[in-house]
Amino acid sequence: MATVHATPENIARGARIIRSGGLVAFPTETVYGLGANALDAKAVARIFEVKQRPSFDPLIVHVSGQEMLGRVVAQVPEQATRLMEKFWPGPLTLVMPKSPAIPGIVTSGLETVAVRMPNHPAALELLRRALVPIAAPSANPFGYLSPTRAEHVERMLGDLVDLILDDGATRFGVESTILLIGDPPVVLRFGAVAVEELEEQVGPVAVSLGENATPLAPGQLLRHYSPRTRIVIAHLEDVPLEKRTGAGFLAFRRAPEGFKRAVVLSGSGDLKEAAAGLFEALHQLDQEGLEAIYAEPVPEVGLGRAIMDRLRRASAGR
């Protein structure tokens, strides 16, 4: 494993690794992804092995444009075309009928595939040079915090990855929104594109965040995005004083006193800023040897829905 800056030369090196069946961690505008050739079932199987990801959890396929999209999906509905014109490249994943060229391991046997075009120059250049669509979940052990910096990937996966392309911190800091194309379209995962933005384009959308045992899209399992430290969603006034000294507090706008460590997501209350810093803050708190992390709820509008979705999944079963 080597961590290198995402220069044109190193991106070309990464593309060669992808084409030869290897794994490359690379930056996107959301989080760092762990990529393999989406047309190579054996290469994709390495993703599941490295992440210790259950085989029933499907992957997102990344494309560089319409020509590559045509190799991934069987058809592009008009609704999807309208959304792609507005949000691609960007943090919106669309679930559509899959092409026979996509191995079943990518979609966990489903006849649909989750696909997006990332809005990051290094990711797009990697796709263009690799000449194949890239299957890429987040570059972390399954169920753990998503990586927003290359050093997170290096710490969590290390030598299990053939190459890590480093381009600093990601912009959005939470994963893409996932939308199942249909009548009505269905949000399968809250993410960096707000539901309100989608409804401006296609009208009312339904929401199905993974109540079934078999996920229809990544990130739908009840417990997910978890730090190793126990996380509890709680307002400050609900945290007993005697429990604060050994604990951390993930604050929305203002850091309270009395905790071993507190991190503020956005002093101005900006939900975009809060979402961008969410996983970075949880990574920091998880390294502090805390007894617990108390996370302050944020307003559930816009990106606040994605933040609370991640926090609820991180705290599930604890």
NUZADREN-10895 format. One record per residue (C-alpha): x, y, z; residue in one letter; residue number from 1. Coordinates in pm, 1 decimal. Each point is the difference from the previous one (the first is absolute). Example, Ala and Ser with C-alpha at 12.3 -4.5 7.8 and 13.67 -1.06 7.14 Angstrom:
{u:1230.0 | v:-450.0 | w:780.0 | res:a | n:1}
{u:137.0 | v:344.0 | w:-66.0 | res:s | n:2}
This chain:
{u:0.0 | v:0.0 | w:0.0 | res:m | n:1}
{u:111.9 | v:352.0 | w:-76.8 | res:a | n:2}
{u:-164.8 | v:331.8 | w:71.1 | res:t | n:3}
{u:81.4 | v:251.1 | w:-271.2 | res:v | n:4}
{u:-123.1 | v:340.9 | w:-106.5 | res:h | n:5}
{u:-265.3 | v:-8.6 | w:-271.1 | res:a | n:6}
{u:226.4 | v:131.1 | w:-275.1 | res:t | n:7}
{u:-67.6 | v:-91.1 | w:-365.5 | res:p | n:8}
{u:284.8 | v:-252.1 | w:11.2 | res:e | n:9}
{u:-129.7 | v:-168.0 | w:314.3 | res:n | n:10}
{u:-359.2 | v:-0.9 | w:-127.9 | res:i | n:11}
{u:127.1 | v:-176.4 | w:-314.0 | res:a | n:12}
{u:173.0 | v:-251.1 | w:229.1 | res:r | n:13}
{u:-327.3 | v:-52.1 | w:183.9 | res:g | n:14}
{u:-183.9 | v:-55.6 | w:-327.4 | res:a | n:15}
{u:246.1 | v:-274.0 | w:-94.8 | res:r | n:16}
{u:-58.4 | v:-166.5 | w:336.9 | res:i | n:17}
{u:-378.0 | v:12.8 | w:-52.7 | res:i | n:18}
{u:29.3 | v:-152.5 | w:-347.5 | res:r | n:19}
{u:221.4 | v:-279.6 | w:134.4 | res:s | n:20}
{u:-251.8 | v:-99.3 | w:269.4 | res:g | n:21}
{u:142.1 | v:197.0 | w:294.0 | res:g | n:22}
{u:-153.0 | v:231.5 | w:259.6 | res:l | n:23}
{u:50.8 | v:377.3 | w:8.9 | res:v | n:24}
{u:-129.1 | v:237.3 | w:267.5 | res:a | n:25}
{u:-81.6 | v:335.7 | w:-153.2 | res:f | n:26}
{u:-160.9 | v:331.1 | w:96.8 | res:p | n:27}
{u:-345.3 | v:109.1 | w:-106.0 | res:t | n:28}
{u:-195.7 | v:308.0 | w:101.1 | res:e | n:29}
{u:-184.2 | v:-207.2 | w:263.9 | res:t | n:30}
{u:240.8 | v:-247.2 | w:167.0 | res:v | n:31}
{u:299.1 | v:-210.3 | w:-108.7 | res:y | n:32}
{u:-99.9 | v:-306.6 | w:-201.2 | res:g | n:33}
{u:156.1 | v:-346.1 | w:-28.4 | res:l | n:34}
{u:-7.8 | v:-72.3 | w:-371.3 | res:g | n:35}
{u:22.5 | v:-304.1 | w:-225.3 | res:a | n:36}
{u:-92.9 | v:-72.6 | w:-360.5 | res:n | n:37}
{u:-379.7 | v:-35.1 | w:10.4 | res:a | n:38}
{u:7.7 | v:-240.5 | w:-295.3 | res:l | n:39}
{u:241.2 | v:-240.4 | w:175.4 | res:d | n:40}
{u:-179.7 | v:-220.2 | w:253.3 | res:a | n:41}
{u:325.7 | v:-126.9 | w:151.8 | res:k | n:42}
{u:129.6 | v:353.5 | w:54.4 | res:a | n:43}
{u:-330.6 | v:105.4 | w:157.4 | res:v | n:44}
{u:16.0 | v:-300.6 | w:230.7 | res:a | n:45}
{u:319.6 | v:148.4 | w:145.8 | res:r | n:46}
{u:-199.0 | v:306.1 | w:109.4 | res:i | n:47}
{u:-231.5 | v:-220.0 | w:206.6 | res:f | n:48}
{u:298.7 | v:-188.8 | w:142.3 | res:e | n:49}
{u:199.0 | v:310.2 | w:95.5 | res:v | n:50}
{u:-297.5 | v:181.7 | w:150.9 | res:k | n:51}
{u:-142.7 | v:-319.1 | w:159.4 | res:q | n:52}
{u:-323.1 | v:113.5 | w:-162.0 | res:r | n:53}
{u:-297.0 | v:-239.6 | w:-15.0 | res:p | n:54}
{u:-71.7 | v:-120.6 | w:-352.3 | res:s | n:55}
{u:-365.2 | v:105.5 | w:22.1 | res:f | n:56}
{u:96.6 | v:369.9 | w:15.4 | res:d | n:57}
{u:22.8 | v:140.1 | w:-358.1 | res:p | n:58}
{u:264.2 | v:242.6 | w:-127.3 | res:l | n:59}
{u:-15.3 | v:332.2 | w:-185.0 | res:i | n:60}
{u:152.0 | v:8.7 | w:-347.7 | res:v | n:61}
{u:176.7 | v:321.5 | w:-106.3 | res:h | n:62}
{u:7.4 | v:119.9 | w:-360.4 | res:v | n:63}
{u:169.9 | v:283.6 | w:-185.5 | res:s | n:64}
{u:-276.0 | v:78.9 | w:-249.5 | res:g | n:65}
{u:-285.2 | v:-121.5 | w:-217.6 | res:q | n:66}
{u:202.3 | v:-250.0 | w:-203.9 | res:e | n:67}
{u:117.6 | v:-177.4 | w:314.5 | res:m | n:68}
{u:-349.7 | v:21.5 | w:149.7 | res:l | n:69}
{u:-127.7 | v:-197.3 | w:-299.1 | res:g | n:70}
{u:223.4 | v:-290.1 | w:103.2 | res:r | n:71}
{u:-147.7 | v:-2.0 | w:351.4 | res:v | n:72}
{u:-376.7 | v:44.3 | w:-42.6 | res:v | n:73}
{u:-244.3 | v:-173.3 | w:-233.0 | res:a | n:74}
{u:-202.2 | v:316.2 | w:-58.2 | res:q | n:75}
{u:-10.3 | v:360.5 | w:119.0 | res:v | n:76}
{u:-356.2 | v:112.5 | w:83.3 | res:p | n:77}
{u:-102.1 | v:357.6 | w:-81.1 | res:e | n:78}
{u:-23.2 | v:79.0 | w:370.4 | res:q | n:79}
{u:362.3 | v:-103.1 | w:44.8 | res:a | n:80}
{u:110.7 | v:211.4 | w:-295.2 | res:t | n:81}
{u:-160.9 | v:306.8 | w:156.5 | res:r | n:82}
{u:175.4 | v:-63.6 | w:331.9 | res:l | n:83}
{u:337.0 | v:-64.9 | w:-163.1 | res:m | n:84}
{u:-23.9 | v:328.4 | w:-190.5 | res:e | n:85}
{u:-50.9 | v:182.2 | w:330.5 | res:k | n:86}
{u:220.6 | v:-191.0 | w:246.0 | res:f | n:87}
{u:273.5 | v:-181.4 | w:-196.3 | res:w | n:88}
{u:285.3 | v:8.8 | w:52.9 | res:p | n:89}
{u:-87.6 | v:12.6 | w:366.9 | res:g | n:90}
{u:-102.9 | v:-184.5 | w:316.5 | res:p | n:91}
{u:-318.7 | v:-163.0 | w:-132.5 | res:l | n:92}
{u:-10.9 | v:-376.8 | w:-58.7 | res:t | n:93}
{u:-279.5 | v:-131.1 | w:-221.8 | res:l | n:94}
{u:-129.3 | v:-357.8 | w:15.4 | res:v | n:95}
{u:-100.2 | v:-130.0 | w:-344.8 | res:m | n:96}
{u:-30.6 | v:-334.0 | w:-185.7 | res:p | n:97}
{u:346.8 | v:-151.8 | w:-32.7 | res:k | n:98}
{u:184.4 | v:-104.5 | w:-313.0 | res:s | n:99}
{u:83.6 | v:-372.3 | w:-38.5 | res:p | n:100}
{u:366.6 | v:108.6 | w:-5.3 | res:a | n:101}
{u:-13.3 | v:81.9 | w:372.6 | res:i | n:102}
{u:77.5 | v:-312.0 | w:208.9 | res:p | n:103}
{u:-256.0 | v:-104.4 | w:257.0 | res:g | n:104}
{u:250.3 | v:47.9 | w:282.6 | res:i | n:105}
{u:-12.3 | v:377.4 | w:-60.9 | res:v | n:106}
{u:-377.9 | v:18.0 | w:48.1 | res:t | n:107}
{u:-30.4 | v:-285.6 | w:252.6 | res:s | n:108}
{u:-216.9 | v:-184.1 | w:-251.1 | res:g | n:109}
{u:-243.5 | v:286.5 | w:-55.4 | res:l | n:110}
{u:-111.9 | v:88.0 | w:-351.9 | res:e | n:111}
{u:67.3 | v:367.1 | w:70.9 | res:t | n:112}
{u:331.2 | v:181.3 | w:37.2 | res:v | n:113}
{u:92.1 | v:312.3 | w:198.4 | res:a | n:114}
{u:206.2 | v:237.2 | w:-214.8 | res:v | n:115}
{u:136.1 | v:352.7 | w:19.1 | res:r | n:116}
{u:244.7 | v:238.5 | w:-165.0 | res:m | n:117}
{u:229.2 | v:152.2 | w:265.8 | res:p | n:118}
{u:76.3 | v:370.9 | w:1.0 | res:n | n:119}
{u:369.7 | v:-20.2 | w:80.2 | res:h | n:120}
{u:282.4 | v:51.9 | w:-250.8 | res:p | n:121}
{u:216.1 | v:-286.4 | w:131.2 | res:a | n:122}
{u:-291.3 | v:-244.6 | w:0.0 | res:a | n:123}
{u:-107.6 | v:96.0 | w:-350.6 | res:l | n:124}
{u:355.8 | v:-21.2 | w:-131.7 | res:e | n:125}
{u:41.7 | v:-344.0 | w:157.9 | res:l | n:126}
{u:-317.7 | v:-117.4 | w:-173.5 | res:l | n:127}
{u:104.1 | v:145.7 | w:-335.7 | res:r | n:128}
{u:343.7 | v:-159.0 | w:15.3 | res:r | n:129}
{u:-125.4 | v:-334.0 | w:129.1 | res:a | n:130}
{u:-249.1 | v:-19.4 | w:-289.1 | res:l | n:131}
{u:-236.1 | v:-209.3 | w:214.0 | res:v | n:132}
{u:-274.7 | v:82.9 | w:250.1 | res:p | n:133}
{u:124.9 | v:-24.1 | w:357.9 | res:i | n:134}
{u:-195.0 | v:-166.1 | w:281.8 | res:a | n:135}
{u:87.1 | v:188.5 | w:317.9 | res:a | n:136}
{u:-151.7 | v:-0.3 | w:347.1 | res:p | n:137}
{u:160.7 | v:214.2 | w:269.8 | res:s | n:138}
{u:362.1 | v:-95.7 | w:73.2 | res:a | n:139}
{u:-43.4 | v:-124.4 | w:356.0 | res:n | n:140}
{u:-73.7 | v:-323.4 | w:185.9 | res:p | n:141}
{u:-367.4 | v:-86.6 | w:-34.6 | res:f | n:142}
{u:-226.8 | v:185.7 | w:241.3 | res:g | n:143}
{u:269.7 | v:238.5 | w:120.0 | res:y | n:144}
{u:32.6 | v:375.6 | w:-55.8 | res:l | n:145}
{u:40.6 | v:106.9 | w:-360.5 | res:s | n:146}
{u:339.5 | v:155.7 | w:-88.5 | res:p | n:147}
{u:19.6 | v:365.8 | w:-96.3 | res:t | n:148}
{u:381.6 | v:12.2 | w:-17.9 | res:r | n:149}
{u:262.8 | v:-233.4 | w:-143.6 | res:a | n:150}
{u:152.1 | v:-49.4 | w:345.0 | res:e | n:151}
{u:-332.4 | v:-146.0 | w:118.6 | res:h | n:152}
{u:24.8 | v:-262.5 | w:-276.5 | res:v | n:153}
{u:363.0 | v:-73.4 | w:82.1 | res:e | n:154}
{u:-75.9 | v:-44.2 | w:369.7 | res:r | n:155}
{u:-300.2 | v:-226.2 | w:-56.2 | res:m | n:156}
{u:100.4 | v:-211.6 | w:-302.1 | res:l | n:157}
{u:377.2 | v:41.2 | w:-30.7 | res:g | n:158}
{u:172.6 | v:-263.1 | w:-213.2 | res:d | n:159}
{u:-330.6 | v:-153.4 | w:-111.9 | res:l | n:160}
{u:-22.5 | v:268.7 | w:-271.1 | res:v | n:161}
{u:232.5 | v:5.2 | w:-300.7 | res:d | n:162}
{u:7.9 | v:381.1 | w:-26.7 | res:l | n:163}
{u:-148.7 | v:297.8 | w:184.8 | res:i | n:164}
{u:-36.7 | v:322.9 | w:-196.2 | res:l | n:165}
{u:17.0 | v:298.9 | w:235.7 | res:d | n:166}
{u:-172.4 | v:326.1 | w:-88.8 | res:d | n:167}
{u:-70.9 | v:139.5 | w:344.8 | res:g | n:168}
{u:-334.5 | v:25.9 | w:176.8 | res:a | n:169}
{u:-319.4 | v:-72.5 | w:-189.5 | res:t | n:170}
{u:-245.9 | v:283.4 | w:-62.1 | res:r | n:171}
{u:-337.7 | v:-134.8 | w:112.2 | res:f | n:172}
{u:114.3 | v:-245.5 | w:267.7 | res:g | n:173}
{u:-311.8 | v:-219.6 | w:-22.7 | res:v | n:174}
{u:-89.3 | v:-254.1 | w:-264.7 | res:e | n:175}
{u:-215.3 | v:56.3 | w:-306.3 | res:s | n:176}
{u:-376.4 | v:-0.7 | w:13.5 | res:t | n:177}
{u:-140.4 | v:-319.7 | w:-154.6 | res:i | n:178}
{u:-322.2 | v:20.0 | w:-202.5 | res:l | n:179}
{u:-187.8 | v:-293.0 | w:-152.7 | res:l | n:180}
{u:-143.9 | v:109.7 | w:-333.0 | res:i | n:181}
{u:-373.1 | v:-68.1 | w:-16.9 | res:g | n:182}
{u:-351.3 | v:136.4 | w:45.8 | res:d | n:183}
{u:43.4 | v:141.2 | w:251.6 | res:p | n:184}
{u:379.3 | v:9.5 | w:33.2 | res:p | n:185}
{u:117.1 | v:-131.8 | w:336.8 | res:v | n:186}
{u:282.3 | v:133.2 | w:216.3 | res:v | n:187}
{u:192.2 | v:-303.8 | w:125.4 | res:l | n:188}
{u:268.7 | v:198.0 | w:184.5 | res:r | n:189}
{u:14.0 | v:361.2 | w:113.8 | res:f | n:190}
{u:317.4 | v:170.8 | w:-115.4 | res:g | n:191}
{u:166.4 | v:309.0 | w:-141.1 | res:a | n:192}
{u:-290.3 | v:89.3 | w:-231.4 | res:v | n:193}
{u:-294.8 | v:106.1 | w:214.8 | res:a | n:194}
{u:-346.2 | v:-148.7 | w:-51.5 | res:v | n:195}
{u:-131.3 | v:350.7 | w:-57.2 | res:e | n:196}
{u:238.2 | v:41.7 | w:-294.5 | res:e | n:197}
{u:-121.1 | v:-325.2 | w:-154.8 | res:l | n:198}
{u:-363.8 | v:94.9 | w:38.7 | res:e | n:199}
{u:62.8 | v:323.3 | w:-189.2 | res:e | n:200}
{u:88.8 | v:-216.3 | w:-300.8 | res:q | n:201}
{u:-234.0 | v:-299.9 | w:17.6 | res:v | n:202}
{u:-276.7 | v:89.2 | w:244.1 | res:g | n:203}
{u:-76.2 | v:-194.0 | w:320.3 | res:p | n:204}
{u:232.2 | v:-289.2 | w:83.3 | res:v | n:205}
{u:-53.7 | v:-293.8 | w:231.2 | res:a | n:206}
{u:254.5 | v:-106.0 | w:263.2 | res:v | n:207}
{u:107.4 | v:-356.2 | w:83.5 | res:s | n:208}
{u:312.5 | v:-11.6 | w:212.7 | res:l | n:209}
{u:47.8 | v:-373.4 | w:40.6 | res:g | n:210}
{u:-265.4 | v:-161.1 | w:215.0 | res:e | n:211}
{u:44.4 | v:-325.8 | w:-195.4 | res:n | n:212}
{u:258.5 | v:-266.1 | w:79.2 | res:a | n:213}
{u:139.7 | v:16.4 | w:-353.8 | res:t | n:214}
{u:130.1 | v:347.0 | w:-91.8 | res:p | n:215}
{u:-101.7 | v:153.4 | w:-331.9 | res:l | n:216}
{u:295.7 | v:238.9 | w:11.7 | res:a | n:217}
{u:318.7 | v:64.7 | w:202.0 | res:p | n:218}
{u:-28.1 | v:150.7 | w:347.1 | res:g | n:219}
{u:-343.1 | v:-143.2 | w:83.8 | res:q | n:220}
{u:98.7 | v:-237.4 | w:279.3 | res:l | n:221}
{u:-128.4 | v:105.7 | w:341.0 | res:l | n:222}
{u:346.8 | v:26.5 | w:152.9 | res:r | n:223}
{u:252.2 | v:173.7 | w:-221.8 | res:h | n:224}
{u:249.5 | v:290.6 | w:-7.2 | res:y | n:225}
{u:102.3 | v:-86.0 | w:357.4 | res:s | n:226}
{u:303.6 | v:108.5 | w:203.0 | res:p | n:227}
{u:150.1 | v:-256.1 | w:234.8 | res:r | n:228}
{u:-97.8 | v:222.5 | w:292.1 | res:t | n:229}
{u:-362.1 | v:-29.0 | w:112.2 | res:r | n:230}
{u:-206.0 | v:285.9 | w:-140.7 | res:i | n:231}
{u:-317.9 | v:137.0 | w:158.7 | res:v | n:232}
{u:-228.7 | v:262.2 | w:-154.5 | res:i | n:233}
{u:-93.2 | v:243.7 | w:276.6 | res:a | n:234}
{u:-65.9 | v:365.0 | w:68.8 | res:h | n:235}
{u:255.1 | v:154.9 | w:235.1 | res:l | n:236}
{u:-247.8 | v:35.9 | w:284.7 | res:e | n:237}
{u:-72.3 | v:-373.6 | w:-14.4 | res:d | n:238}
{u:362.2 | v:-104.0 | w:62.4 | res:v | n:239}
{u:55.9 | v:-51.5 | w:375.8 | res:p | n:240}
{u:283.1 | v:208.5 | w:146.6 | res:l | n:241}
{u:175.7 | v:-305.9 | w:141.3 | res:e | n:242}
{u:24.4 | v:-156.2 | w:-348.5 | res:k | n:243}
{u:158.6 | v:301.4 | w:-169.6 | res:r | n:244}
{u:357.1 | v:-7.0 | w:130.1 | res:t | n:245}
{u:97.4 | v:-316.7 | w:-186.8 | res:g | n:246}
{u:-216.2 | v:62.3 | w:-305.0 | res:a | n:247}
{u:7.3 | v:199.5 | w:-319.7 | res:g | n:248}
{u:-268.3 | v:229.6 | w:-138.5 | res:f | n:249}
{u:-76.6 | v:55.2 | w:-366.6 | res:l | n:250}
{u:-159.3 | v:344.7 | w:2.5 | res:a | n:251}
{u:-196.0 | v:161.1 | w:-279.6 | res:f | n:252}
{u:76.7 | v:368.8 | w:70.9 | res:r | n:253}
{u:171.6 | v:52.7 | w:335.1 | res:r | n:254}
{u:243.3 | v:-208.5 | w:207.0 | res:a | n:255}
{u:-113.9 | v:-61.6 | w:357.2 | res:p | n:256}
{u:230.1 | v:-21.0 | w:301.5 | res:e | n:257}
{u:54.9 | v:-303.3 | w:220.0 | res:g | n:258}
{u:77.7 | v:-260.3 | w:-267.7 | res:f | n:259}
{u:338.0 | v:-161.5 | w:-62.5 | res:k | n:260}
{u:-22.1 | v:113.1 | w:-363.3 | res:r | n:261}
{u:-258.8 | v:195.4 | w:-197.6 | res:a | n:262}
{u:-11.2 | v:66.5 | w:-374.9 | res:v | n:263}
{u:-226.2 | v:257.5 | w:-167.8 | res:v | n:264}
{u:-142.4 | v:-76.6 | w:-343.7 | res:l | n:265}
{u:-95.7 | v:357.4 | w:-94.0 | res:s | n:266}
{u:19.8 | v:309.1 | w:217.2 | res:g | n:267}
{u:-238.9 | v:178.3 | w:-237.1 | res:s | n:268}
{u:-249.4 | v:-286.0 | w:-11.7 | res:g | n:269}
{u:67.4 | v:-68.6 | w:-369.3 | res:d | n:270}
{u:-121.5 | v:-353.3 | w:-76.5 | res:l | n:271}
{u:226.8 | v:-33.1 | w:-305.3 | res:k | n:272}
{u:302.5 | v:82.5 | w:213.6 | res:e | n:273}
{u:-123.2 | v:-239.9 | w:268.1 | res:a | n:274}
{u:-43.3 | v:-283.8 | w:-250.1 | res:a | n:275}
{u:343.2 | v:62.9 | w:-151.1 | res:a | n:276}
{u:164.4 | v:-33.5 | w:341.3 | res:g | n:277}
{u:-210.7 | v:-281.1 | w:146.6 | res:l | n:278}
{u:221.6 | v:-303.9 | w:-66.5 | res:f | n:279}
{u:320.5 | v:197.9 | w:60.3 | res:e | n:280}
{u:-134.0 | v:101.2 | w:343.0 | res:a | n:281}
{u:-98.4 | v:-357.1 | w:83.6 | res:l | n:282}
{u:343.2 | v:-126.4 | w:-109.3 | res:h | n:283}
{u:161.3 | v:255.1 | w:235.8 | res:q | n:284}
{u:-221.8 | v:-94.0 | w:293.5 | res:l | n:285}
{u:47.8 | v:-371.1 | w:-63.2 | res:d | n:286}
{u:377.3 | v:37.8 | w:48.9 | res:q | n:287}
{u:-35.6 | v:156.2 | w:347.7 | res:e | n:288}
{u:-64.2 | v:-311.2 | w:208.2 | res:g | n:289}
{u:-338.5 | v:129.4 | w:112.6 | res:l | n:290}
{u:-256.0 | v:-191.4 | w:202.6 | res:e | n:291}
{u:-272.7 | v:118.2 | w:-238.6 | res:a | n:292}
{u:-74.3 | v:262.5 | w:-262.8 | res:i | n:293}
{u:-317.0 | v:203.3 | w:50.5 | res:y | n:294}
{u:-129.8 | v:148.4 | w:-325.0 | res:a | n:295}
{u:-228.1 | v:302.3 | w:1.6 | res:e | n:296}
{u:-296.3 | v:-26.9 | w:-241.8 | res:p | n:297}
{u:-14.4 | v:244.7 | w:-290.9 | res:v | n:298}
{u:-310.1 | v:136.3 | w:-177.8 | res:p | n:299}
{u:-137.8 | v:-262.6 | w:-239.0 | res:e | n:300}
{u:-29.9 | v:217.5 | w:-307.6 | res:v | n:301}
{u:223.1 | v:-0.4 | w:-307.6 | res:g | n:302}
{u:331.7 | v:-169.4 | w:78.3 | res:l | n:303}
{u:-109.1 | v:-31.7 | w:361.3 | res:g | n:304}
{u:-189.8 | v:-312.2 | w:-106.0 | res:r | n:305}
{u:320.7 | v:-160.7 | w:-123.3 | res:a | n:306}
{u:186.4 | v:95.3 | w:318.6 | res:i | n:307}
{u:-268.0 | v:-147.5 | w:225.9 | res:m | n:308}
{u:-25.5 | v:-313.0 | w:-215.8 | res:d | n:309}
{u:374.1 | v:-61.1 | w:44.3 | res:r | n:310}
{u:-15.9 | v:66.5 | w:374.8 | res:l | n:311}
{u:-297.3 | v:-233.1 | w:49.5 | res:r | n:312}
{u:173.4 | v:-281.2 | w:-189.1 | res:r | n:313}
{u:324.3 | v:63.9 | w:189.8 | res:a | n:314}
{u:-179.7 | v:-30.7 | w:332.7 | res:s | n:315}
{u:-226.1 | v:-295.7 | w:-89.4 | res:a | n:316}
{u:29.7 | v:-303.7 | w:221.5 | res:g | n:317}
{u:208.6 | v:182.6 | w:255.7 | res:r | n:318}
